[in-house]
Amino acid sequence: IITDCARLLGRQAVVVAIDAAKKEPGKWEVYIHGGNTATGTDAVGWAKEAEARGCGEILLTSMDRDGTKDGYDLDLIEAVSSQVGVPVIASGGAGEAGHIAEVFRRGAEAALAASIFHYG
């Protein structure tokens, strides 16, 4: 479906959302169904495949950090950003402005934040 949408609409219109959780140092697994189901798929590998299929951006959410306000998973952001040529939107963990600034230093093109605004 990624390839079909990219052909029909252009890759700039295709954003692939990846929900990932850390398995071990330097390894993250893709989760689906709201983070309830592990897929066995490596998150970095899936990001590369999504780009190859035609996505124009990747929305990368750390399931481990989402809603915690403890900061983004910077290692995950850097691991994916360094392997793809499309923009990565970092998600999961923003608790202060410094957290948001740090994702840009680690390779993200944008940062998603929610809890910091909803709950202060």
Backbone as a ProteinNet text record, in pm:
[ID]
protein_1_A
[PRIMARY]
IITDCARLLGRQAVVVAIDAAKKEPGKWEVYIHGGNTATGTDAVGWAKEAEARGCGEILLTSMDRDGTKDGYDLDLIEAVSSQVGVPVIASGGAGEAGHIAEVFRRGAEAALAASIFHYG
[TERTIARY]
82.4	0	87	205.5	294.5	330.4	372.2	412.8	296.5	180.1	62.7	26.1	26.3	-6.9	97.1	224.5	330.9	319.2	286.9	268.9	148.8	42	-82.3	-77	-22.3	-28.1	105.1	214.5	348.1	398.7	528.4	583.5	570.3	561.3	547.8	416.6	321.2	190.9	182.1	291.3	288.1	376.1	312.3	383.1	359.9	468.6	458.4	484.7	389.8	404.1	464	570.3	635.4	632.4	566.7	567.8	672.3	773.1	884.4	912	954.6	995.2	1132	1211.6	1347.6	1344.9	1420.8	1435.2	1563.3	1669.4	1802.2	1879.6	1996.6	2070.9	2091.3	2049.4	2066.2	1965.2	1863.2	1762	1622.2	1534.6	1396.4	1303.9	1189.5	1092.8	968.8	912.8	790	670.9	581.9	457.2	339.8	228.1	104.9	-10.5	-128.8	-249.6	-230.6	-187.6	-171.1	-61.3	38.7	150.4	125.7	18	-16.9	37.7	78.4	119.7	258.6	352.7	487.3	483.9	561.7	562.1	683.8	788.9	913.3	996.7	949.6	1017.9	1109.4	1231.7	1328	1284.7	1278.9	1228.8	1317	1447.9	1537.2	1522.7	1518.8	1500.7	1368.8	1262.1	1131	1130.7	1197.5	1206	1275.1	1382.2	1452.9	1364.2	1290.5	1200.5	1087	1031.7	924.1	972.7	1094.5	1151	1167.6	1219.7	1238.8	1106.3	999.3	867	803.4	859	809.9	757.3	772	720.9	805.1	742.4	810.6	852.1	795.6	831.2	803.5	872.3	850.2	815.2	700.9	661	705.1	808.7	874	839.3	762.6	720	788.7	850.4	906.4	795	756.9	653	701.1	831.2	887.9	878.8	883.5	886.7	754.3	665.4	540	461.6	428	349.3	427.1	557.3	635.4	685.7	704.6	767.2	910.7	975.2	1113.4	1215.4	1171.5	1260.7	1243.4	1277.4	1267.1	1373.3	1352.4	1454.8	1552.3	1654.4	1747.7	1825.9	1855.8	1927	1841.5	1713.1	1621.5	1614.1	1598.8	1590.1	1715.2	1830.1	1956.1	1973.4	1935.7	1949.8	1868.2	1745.6	1660.6	1703.2	1722.7	1757.5	1885	1978.8	2106.7	2096	1986.1	1971.7	1872.3	1799.2	1701.9	1730.6	1682	1701.1	1576.2	1471.8	1347.5	1338.2	1260.5	1247	1188.6	1243.1	1193.6	1130.5	1007.2	936.2	946.8	1013.5	1032.1	907	867.8	748.3	770.4	713.1	716.8	820.4	777.9	866.7	890.4	841	868.3	813.4	900.8	858.8	901.1	992.3	1041	1099.6	1119.5	1168.5	1303.5	1388.8	1519.8	1512	1411.9	1393.1	1365.9	1283.9	1249.3	1372.3	1449	1569.9	1668.2	1678.4	1776.2	1747.7	1620.2	1591.4	1646.1	1651.5	1705.8	1856	1923.6	2067.1	2095.5	1996.2	2014.8	1959.9	1915	1879.2	1733.8	1644.8	1503.2	1482.1	1384.4	1347.4	1232.3	1159.7	1045	1024.2	951	921.6	772.5	713.1	573.8	572.3	485.5	472	323.9	282.8	142.1	127.6	178.4	159.9	210.3	318.9	375	272.7	187.1	85.2	-43.4	-78.8	-203.1	-193.9	-78.5	-64.8	39.3	100.7	199.3	334.8
-120	0	126.6	119.2	235.9	274.6	176.5	202	255.1	194.3	238.9	383	416.2	553.3	652.3	614.9	703.8	729.3	626	643.1	732.4	711.5	784.1	928.7	949.5	1080.4	1153.5	1080.9	1136.2	1099.8	1072.2	1025.6	1128.8	1257.5	1361.3	1349	1274.6	1258.2	1131.4	1054.6	925.5	930.4	921	916.3	778.1	708.5	577.1	594.9	551.9	557.8	426.7	437.9	320.7	334.9	241.1	232.3	128.2	168.6	79	72.1	-44.8	-65	-132	-94.1	-147	-293.9	-374.3	-517	-541.2	-475.4	-487	-364.3	-339.7	-220.8	-218.5	-109.2	-91.7	-163.6	-224.4	-298.7	-261.4	-230.1	-195	-277.5	-316.9	-398.2	-316.2	-337.7	-270.6	-335.5	-249.9	-294.2	-239.8	-311.2	-268	-276.1	-236.5	-238	-158.1	-33.9	54.4	11.6	-56.9	-100.4	-229.1	-297.8	-420.8	-547.8	-541.1	-661.5	-644.3	-725.4	-725.9	-795.7	-743.3	-802	-888.5	-872.7	-942.2	-870.9	-755.7	-679.3	-575.1	-567.1	-467.8	-328.9	-233.4	-99.3	-26.6	-37.1	31.3	-30.5	-161.8	-229.5	-194.7	-186.2	-151.3	-7.7	83.1	221.7	227.6	152.4	148.3	90.3	-14.2	-75.1	19.8	88.8	184.6	294.1	341.4	441.9	383.4	262.5	198.3	179.3	158.4	140.2	272.2	385.3	514.1	611.2	583	680.4	807.5	917.9	1046.5	1096	1039.7	1074.5	954.2	952.5	847.7	912.9	875	917.1	806.2	832.9	731.9	752.9	660.3	670.5	565.1	609.9	517.5	477	350.7	300.3	305	295.6	298.3	436.6	540.2	676.8	750.4	699.3	769.3	797.6	924.5	965.6	982.3	953.5	958.7	1098.2	1182.2	1314.3	1303.5	1188.1	1165.4	1190.5	1238.5	1261.4	1153.9	1189.7	1098.2	988.5	879	774.9	821.4	892.6	954.4	851.7	737.5	632.9	579.3	560	514.6	617.2	742.9	849.3	852.2	845.8	849.1	724.6	608.4	483.6	488	535.9	541.7	656.8	774.7	892	871.4	799.6	778.1	677.2	603.4	498.2	530.1	638.8	675.7	816.4	842.5	973.6	1059.3	1012	1088.8	1148.6	1254.7	1314.6	1217.5	1225.3	1147.4	1243.8	1213.5	1290.4	1211.6	1267.7	1200	1214	1104.8	1105.1	1018	1062.8	982.4	1027.1	1107.1	1139.5	1285.3	1377.3	1519.3	1563.2	1620.1	1668.8	1812	1861.3	1999	2041.9	2171.8	2225.4	2166.3	2141.6	2084.1	1947.5	1870	1739	1755.7	1853	1876.9	1922.6	2013.6	2061.9	1948.5	1856	1747.3	1655.3	1632.9	1541.8	1595.2	1726.6	1783.8	1760.7	1761.3	1732.5	1585.9	1500.7	1356.8	1308.8	1402.1	1365	1378.1	1405.2	1421.1	1553.5	1554.7	1676.2	1748.9	1676.6	1734.9	1658.4	1720.5	1656.7	1667.3	1556.2	1553	1556.4	1636.6	1644	1653.2	1584	1587	1605.3	1511.2	1516.2	1646.2	1699.2	1824.1	1937.9	1932.9	2035.5	2002.7	1875.8	1834.6	1838.2	1798.8	1781.7	1872.7	1960	2055.1	1999
0	0	0	61	61.4	-81.4	-159.8	-297.9	-380.7	-366.3	-442.1	-408.4	-281.1	-239.6	-289.5	-282.1	-328.4	-478.2	-554.2	-699.2	-729.9	-658.5	-684	-635.5	-516.2	-450.8	-442.9	-464.1	-444.5	-306.8	-296.7	-169.3	-58.2	-94.3	7.7	83.9	30	94.9	178.9	185.6	255	379.7	495.5	623.4	683.6	713.2	777.1	926.1	1007.4	1152.9	1202	1280.5	1339	1490.2	1556.6	1702.7	1739.1	1816	1845.6	1994.9	2039.6	2179.1	2180.1	2277.4	2287.5	2327.2	2253.8	2285.1	2363.5	2319.4	2379.4	2333.5	2389.5	2346.7	2194.8	2133.3	1990.2	1903.2	1962	1886	1934.4	1838.6	1869	1780.9	1837.2	1765.6	1733.2	1615.3	1573.6	1643.8	1694.9	1757.4	1677.7	1682	1615.6	1714.6	1669.2	1751.9	1881.2	1864	1978.7	2073.5	2020.7	2103.7	2178.6	2146.3	2217.9	2155.4	2029	1958.6	1899.1	1945.3	1888.8	1753.8	1658	1523.9	1496.3	1576.9	1547.6	1442.3	1395.8	1291.3	1353.9	1304.5	1350.5	1303.6	1394.7	1362.3	1261.4	1275.2	1180.9	1042.1	1036.3	908.3	842.4	922.2	867.4	816	885.1	838.4	702	686.8	558.6	448.9	482	384.3	346.9	445.3	417.9	323.3	345.5	255.2	114.6	105.7	-24.7	-97.9	-23.5	-84.4	-125.6	-78.3	-125.5	-23.2	105.2	202.7	199	233.8	232.1	368.5	475.1	613	701.4	815.3	914.4	1047.1	1101.6	1236	1330.3	1407.6	1490.3	1637.3	1693.4	1832.8	1917.5	2025.7	2124.5	2219.7	2215.1	2305.1	2450.4	2469.7	2604.9	2668	2585.8	2637.1	2623.6	2541.4	2512.6	2640.5	2661.8	2777.7	2906.8	2905.6	3030	3064.6	2964.1	2979.6	3031.9	3009.8	3053.5	2943.4	2829.9	2716.6	2610.8	2489.3	2375.9	2385.7	2314.8	2303.1	2195.3	2237	2143.4	2063.5	2123.6	2050.1	1936.1	1960.4	1855.4	1743	1778.6	1678.4	1592.4	1656.5	1582.4	1496	1549.1	1473.5	1344.9	1352.4	1233.3	1142.5	1197.8	1116.8	1036.4	1093.7	1024.8	910.8	905.1	804.3	693.5	707.1	604	552.7	433	373.1	372.8	440.3	450.3	590.3	607	739.5	841.9	962.9	1076.2	1175.1	1215.1	1316.9	1446.4	1546.1	1674.3	1759.3	1824.5	1908.3	2030.7	2142.2	2263.8	2363.9	2462.8	2573	2603.6	2522.1	2546.3	2681.3	2763.8	2894	2920.3	2837.4	2850.7	2716.7	2700.7	2573.7	2534.7	2631.3	2602.7	2537.7	2574.4	2511.4	2362.2	2329.6	2189.7	2112.4	2168.5	2101.6	2075.5	2168.2	2155.6	2037.3	2003.3	1891.5	1759.9	1746	1623	1614	1726.1	1727.7	1697.7	1716.5	1694.7	1560.7	1475.4	1339.6	1300.8	1394.1	1359.3	1286.1	1198.4	1125.8	1193.4	1279.5	1349.6	1479.5	1570.4	1699	1727	1766.1	1807.5	1959.9	2015	2160.5	2194.8	2298.8	2339	2489.4	2568.2	2713.8	2774.4	2720.9	2773.1	2763.3	2662.1	2644.6	2719.9	2722.6	2788.2	2940.5	2992.2	3137.2	3200	3120.7	3172.7	3195.5
[MASK]
++++++++++++++++++++++++++++++++++++++++++++++++++++++++++++++++++++++++++++++++++++++++++++++++++++++++++++++++++++++++

